[in-house]
């Protein structure tokens, strides 16, 4: 029996974020979480802060997920559970 490596906290957070994103995107359009997620917000002056969606896009990029893959739940789950690419994370 080999020793399994524990996933790091960033990997766990990104995976849960992608799971929630897929869940909300599959909701009906009138549901409150979907309305809030898709609403555009005004930004304040200065350097823009990273948004929750920026984190989702970055996690999708490191796991090689496409924007419309959330339509297929099984495919989305397999992609969101995929490990991040270490070469991109450590730079």
CNS distance restraints for C-alpha pairs under 8 A (distance, minus, plus):
assign (resid   7 and name CA) (resid  11 and name CA) 6.30 0.50 0.50
assign (resid   7 and name CA) (resid  12 and name CA) 6.80 0.50 0.50
assign (resid   8 and name CA) (resid  12 and name CA) 6.60 0.50 0.50
assign (resid   9 and name CA) (resid  13 and name CA) 6.18 0.50 0.50
assign (resid  10 and name CA) (resid  14 and name CA) 6.11 0.50 0.50
assign (resid  11 and name CA) (resid  15 and name CA) 6.10 0.50 0.50
assign (resid  11 and name CA) (resid  83 and name CA) 7.20 0.50 0.50
assign (resid  11 and name CA) (resid  84 and name CA) 6.91 0.50 0.50
assign (resid  12 and name CA) (resid  16 and name CA) 6.25 0.50 0.50
assign (resid  13 and name CA) (resid  17 and name CA) 6.08 0.50 0.50
assign (resid  14 and name CA) (resid  18 and name CA) 6.15 0.50 0.50
assign (resid  14 and name CA) (resid  55 and name CA) 7.77 0.50 0.50
assign (resid  14 and name CA) (resid  56 and name CA) 7.41 0.50 0.50
assign (resid  14 and name CA) (resid  59 and name CA) 5.97 0.50 0.50
assign (resid  15 and name CA) (resid  19 and name CA) 6.21 0.50 0.50
assign (resid  15 and name CA) (resid  59 and name CA) 7.96 0.50 0.50
assign (resid  15 and name CA) (resid  80 and name CA) 5.60 0.50 0.50
assign (resid  15 and name CA) (resid  81 and name CA) 6.10 0.50 0.50
assign (resid  16 and name CA) (resid  20 and name CA) 6.20 0.50 0.50
assign (resid  17 and name CA) (resid  21 and name CA) 6.14 0.50 0.50
assign (resid  17 and name CA) (resid  56 and name CA) 6.66 0.50 0.50
assign (resid  18 and name CA) (resid  22 and name CA) 6.17 0.50 0.50
assign (resid  18 and name CA) (resid  56 and name CA) 6.31 0.50 0.50
assign (resid  18 and name CA) (resid  59 and name CA) 7.41 0.50 0.50
assign (resid  18 and name CA) (resid  60 and name CA) 7.64 0.50 0.50
assign (resid  18 and name CA) (resid  80 and name CA) 6.03 0.50 0.50
assign (resid  19 and name CA) (resid  23 and name CA) 6.17 0.50 0.50
assign (resid  19 and name CA) (resid  77 and name CA) 7.20 0.50 0.50
assign (resid  19 and name CA) (resid  80 and name CA) 6.85 0.50 0.50
assign (resid  20 and name CA) (resid  24 and name CA) 6.10 0.50 0.50
assign (resid  21 and name CA) (resid  25 and name CA) 6.08 0.50 0.50
assign (resid  21 and name CA) (resid  56 and name CA) 7.57 0.50 0.50
assign (resid  22 and name CA) (resid  26 and name CA) 6.30 0.50 0.50
assign (resid  22 and name CA) (resid  70 and name CA) 5.18 0.50 0.50
assign (resid  22 and name CA) (resid  71 and name CA) 7.92 0.50 0.50
assign (resid  22 and name CA) (resid  73 and name CA) 7.68 0.50 0.50
assign (resid  22 and name CA) (resid  76 and name CA) 7.28 0.50 0.50
assign (resid  23 and name CA) (resid  27 and name CA) 6.66 0.50 0.50
assign (resid  24 and name CA) (resid  33 and name CA) 6.63 0.50 0.50
assign (resid  24 and name CA) (resid  34 and name CA) 5.63 0.50 0.50
assign (resid  25 and name CA) (resid  34 and name CA) 6.69 0.50 0.50
assign (resid  25 and name CA) (resid  70 and name CA) 7.18 0.50 0.50
assign (resid  26 and name CA) (resid  70 and name CA) 7.46 0.50 0.50
assign (resid  26 and name CA) (resid  71 and name CA) 6.95 0.50 0.50
assign (resid  27 and name CA) (resid  31 and name CA) 6.75 0.50 0.50
assign (resid  27 and name CA) (resid  34 and name CA) 6.77 0.50 0.50
assign (resid  28 and name CA) (resid  34 and name CA) 7.68 0.50 0.50
assign (resid  29 and name CA) (resid  34 and name CA) 6.45 0.50 0.50
assign (resid  29 and name CA) (resid  35 and name CA) 7.02 0.50 0.50
assign (resid  30 and name CA) (resid  34 and name CA) 7.31 0.50 0.50
assign (resid  30 and name CA) (resid  35 and name CA) 6.76 0.50 0.50
assign (resid  31 and name CA) (resid  35 and name CA) 6.35 0.50 0.50
assign (resid  32 and name CA) (resid  36 and name CA) 6.14 0.50 0.50
assign (resid  33 and name CA) (resid  37 and name CA) 6.12 0.50 0.50
assign (resid  34 and name CA) (resid  38 and name CA) 6.14 0.50 0.50
assign (resid  35 and name CA) (resid  39 and name CA) 6.08 0.50 0.50
assign (resid  43 and name CA) (resid  48 and name CA) 6.93 0.50 0.50
assign (resid  44 and name CA) (resid  48 and name CA) 7.33 0.50 0.50
assign (resid  50 and name CA) (resid  54 and name CA) 5.98 0.50 0.50
assign (resid  50 and name CA) (resid  55 and name CA) 7.42 0.50 0.50
assign (resid  51 and name CA) (resid  55 and name CA) 6.70 0.50 0.50
assign (resid  52 and name CA) (resid  56 and name CA) 6.47 0.50 0.50
assign (resid  53 and name CA) (resid  57 and name CA) 6.10 0.50 0.50
assign (resid  54 and name CA) (resid  58 and name CA) 6.19 0.50 0.50
assign (resid  55 and name CA) (resid  59 and name CA) 6.14 0.50 0.50
assign (resid  56 and name CA) (resid  60 and name CA) 6.09 0.50 0.50
assign (resid  57 and name CA) (resid  61 and name CA) 6.16 0.50 0.50
assign (resid  58 and name CA) (resid  62 and name CA) 6.33 0.50 0.50
assign (resid  59 and name CA) (resid  63 and name CA) 6.24 0.50 0.50
assign (resid  59 and name CA) (resid  84 and name CA) 7.89 0.50 0.50
assign (resid  60 and name CA) (resid  64 and name CA) 5.88 0.50 0.50
assign (resid  60 and name CA) (resid  65 and name CA) 4.86 0.50 0.50
assign (resid  60 and name CA) (resid  66 and name CA) 7.05 0.50 0.50
assign (resid  60 and name CA) (resid  67 and name CA) 7.95 0.50 0.50
assign (resid  60 and name CA) (resid  80 and name CA) 7.73 0.50 0.50
assign (resid  61 and name CA) (resid  65 and name CA) 6.19 0.50 0.50
assign (resid  61 and name CA) (resid  66 and name CA) 7.99 0.50 0.50
assign (resid  62 and name CA) (resid  84 and name CA) 5.53 0.50 0.50
assign (resid  62 and name CA) (resid  85 and name CA) 5.92 0.50 0.50
assign (resid  62 and name CA) (resid  88 and name CA) 7.13 0.50 0.50
assign (resid  63 and name CA) (resid  79 and name CA) 6.57 0.50 0.50
assign (resid  63 and name CA) (resid  80 and name CA) 6.93 0.50 0.50
assign (resid  63 and name CA) (resid  82 and name CA) 6.31 0.50 0.50
assign (resid  63 and name CA) (resid  83 and name CA) 6.84 0.50 0.50
assign (resid  63 and name CA) (resid  84 and name CA) 5.52 0.50 0.50
assign (resid  63 and name CA) (resid  85 and name CA) 6.92 0.50 0.50
assign (resid  64 and name CA) (resid  79 and name CA) 7.62 0.50 0.50
assign (resid  65 and name CA) (resid  69 and name CA) 6.80 0.50 0.50
assign (resid  65 and name CA) (resid  76 and name CA) 7.90 0.50 0.50
assign (resid  65 and name CA) (resid  79 and name CA) 6.33 0.50 0.50
assign (resid  65 and name CA) (resid  80 and name CA) 7.78 0.50 0.50
assign (resid  69 and name CA) (resid  73 and name CA) 7.99 0.50 0.50
assign (resid  69 and name CA) (resid  75 and name CA) 6.89 0.50 0.50
assign (resid  69 and name CA) (resid  76 and name CA) 5.81 0.50 0.50
assign (resid  70 and name CA) (resid  75 and name CA) 7.60 0.50 0.50
assign (resid  70 and name CA) (resid  76 and name CA) 5.21 0.50 0.50
assign (resid  71 and name CA) (resid  76 and name CA) 7.66 0.50 0.50
assign (resid  72 and name CA) (resid  76 and name CA) 6.07 0.50 0.50
assign (resid  73 and name CA) (resid  77 and name CA) 6.08 0.50 0.50
assign (resid  74 and name CA) (resid  78 and name CA) 6.32 0.50 0.50
assign (resid  75 and name CA) (resid  79 and name CA) 6.20 0.50 0.50
assign (resid  76 and name CA) (resid  80 and name CA) 5.95 0.50 0.50
assign (resid  77 and name CA) (resid  81 and name CA) 6.07 0.50 0.50
assign (resid  78 and name CA) (resid  82 and name CA) 6.35 0.50 0.50
assign (resid  84 and name CA) (resid  89 and name CA) 7.55 0.50 0.50
assign (resid  85 and name CA) (resid  89 and name CA) 6.64 0.50 0.50
assign (resid  86 and name CA) (resid  90 and name CA) 6.18 0.50 0.50
assign (resid  87 and name CA) (resid  91 and name CA) 6.87 0.50 0.50
